[in-house]
């Protein structure tokens, strides 16, 4: 029995984690009694496979280099609309196909005699399809299997379309991502339900290696339920319209490998005007900044301090606040009285136009993230 809802959810998870396509194709192959499957994209000058299931890499390379050019199925494949499910039996069950070099050198050695294809993308010079290969014992797709493919087809099409849009967004914000990555911290922009609007290269690396964070059903999550609940609560509170200022948000630690310092996570609203200037986002978004406590943020702190005219003592207090320490621990670390630490903090708030530590942390990260260069 196929869990259709779970499979559809897994399909949408690939938008943020493209490595999940292998699992999707494997499940569709199994659910439809196919022998193998592939997610393939063509453009004007290249062919590439995004995912494969039970396809020998030798044959995948052979298709790209040679057999795609002589396939009797190629012309018809180019006419399959996104979201359409189409069997290849009109071509594959002919004497001409069985006599072709494509069948005898490519299809038959792999043990398949027919294909079923779902259109994913069709544009000038570009096309994408999910291809399922059928064995001699299962040429005809059973009604229940065909129905499943018709249910999945629009979701597959949408997932590919959204992934393409996100890819364009990443390209458009490449300068931002590079600058933030160089600063030594990861940046996520989140919706109120913790879906990701943007993740820079540093952030994607954390997810890929499952350091402190992961994707769970298309939403950003921590490695424990307690921290995940904390993250989601802060994102929900921070992404509400009209909350781009003030003491909204918070700081917490994200656990990672044993004997390693935890990551520091700062969640707060990204003011609407700043969101628009960076990513053309009209609605205020919650921002998550993840800093590695072992990384050196001294240069960024010094630039921020210079911009707002902070003294050396005030800069030291600022560094403690950015590192997630409260004023009491900061006073102890800096060997000053609590009253002195509070005085320095008050002066920092006044100079930076903030009133609380959470707001100051947000101001620091917002000013550390540069606007992308404007085009001439």
C-alpha positions, 0 to 999 in steps of 0.5 A, a space after each residue: 500500500 502506497 502512502 500517497 500523502 507521505 510520498 507527495 510530501 517527500 516530493 516537495 522536500 526535494 525543493 530544498 534537498 535535491 538529493 532526495 530525488 533518488 528516494 522519490 524515484 525509488 519509491 515510484 519505481 517500486 509502487 508501479 512495478 517498474 524495473 528502473 527509473 530516471 529523472 532526466 533533463 535536456 537543454 540546448 547543449 547538455 543532458 543530465 540525470 538528476 536521479 537514477 534507480 536501478 540504472 547502471 551508470 554505464 548505460 546512463 553515460 551511454 545515453 548521454 553520449 550516444 543513444 539519446 541521439 538515436 532514440 526512436 522515443 526522442 521526438 515524441 518525448 519532446 511533446 509531453 506536456 508538464 504534468 502529463 503521463 504518457 506510455 511509450 507503447 505506441 512506439 515500443 511495441 512495433 517491429 521497427 522499434 524492436 529492430 532499432 539499434 537503440 533497443 538492441 544496444 541500450 534498452 534490451 540489455 537493461 531488461 526493459 521493453 517499454 517506458 512510461 514518462 511524466 512531463 516535468 518541464 517543457 520550454 524552448 531548448 529545455 525539457 525534463 521528464 521522469 522516465 519509468 522502464 517497464 519489463 516484458 512481464 509488466 509492459 501494461 501499467 495496472 489501473 491503480 498504478 496509472 492512477 497513482 502516477 496521475 496523482 503524483 504528476 502535478 506535484 512532480 511538475 510543481 516541485 521541479 518548477 519551484 526548485 527552478 525558481 529557487 535556483 534563480 533566486 540563489 543565482 540572483 543573490 549570489 553576491 549576498 551569499 558569498 559575502 555572508 559565507 565569508 563573514 563566518 555565519 549561516 543565514 536563513 530567511 524563514 516564513 512563519 511556519 519555518 519554510 525556507 525563503 533563502 539559505 546562503 552557502 554556509 547555511 546549506 552546508 550545515 543542512 547537508 552535514 546535519 550540523 545543528 539543523 535539518 529539513 523535516 517535511 520541507 520545514 527547517 528543524 533542529 536536531 531535538 524536538 525541544 530546540 525545534 519547538 523553540 525555533 518554530 516559536 521564534 520564527 512564527 513570532 518574528 514573521 508577523 506583519 508589523 513586527 520588524 522592530 522591537 524586542 521580538 526574537 531570541 537566541 539559543 544554542 544548537 547542539 552538534 557533535 560531542 566535545 564541540 561547542 554548540 552553534 549560536 542561533 539568533 532568530 528575529 524579524 528582518 525589517 521589511 525595508 531590509 528584506 526588500 533591498 536584499 531579496 525583493 521580499 515584500 513581506 517581512 521574514 524571520 531571519 535565522 543567523 547561525 554563528 559558529 562559536 569557534 569562528 572569528 567574528 572579530 572583524 565584523 564586530 570591529 566594523 560595526 563598532 567603528 560605524 556606530 562610534 563605540 569605545 574599546 570597552 563598549 566593543 568588548 561588551 558588544 562582543 560578549 552580547 553577540 556571542 550569546 552571553 548576558 551582561 552578568 557573565 560578560 561582566 565576569 569575563 571582562 572583570 568589570 562590575 555589573 553596573 559598569 557592564 550595564 552602563 556600557 550596554 546602555 551607551 551601546 543601545 543609545 549609539 546604535 538606536 536600539 533598546 534591548 539586547 535582542 534588538 542590538 543583535 538583530 541590528 548587528 547582523 542586519 548591518 553585517 549583511 551587505 546589500 547586493 551591488 546595484 546594476 548599472 
